[in-house]
Amino acid sequence: MKINKELIWDYEFEPNNFNSAGFKKWYIARVLTKGTIKDIKEVGLETIYKYLPAITLPLQIREFWEWYFSTQEVQKRYEHINREPESY
């Protein structure tokens, strides 16, 4: 997953932190709340689907993504992916 440094300007992260589950959850939430379509494409829909249950989002954003992933066509595409547990 490519990291947009403009989205993490207000925090200091070491590049070796980018692969941790905690960072991924935080970064995906940041992308979904403040990112662009380009950032969403860089993260990837599979990654968003995988981590969605474990991230904190504003209600409207969460409802959109839960609706999107509940549509029949999308469910078939991602149902094989194991989703992360809610705790870190």
Order of alpha helices (4+ residues) and beta strands (2+ residues): alpha-alpha-alpha-alpha-alpha
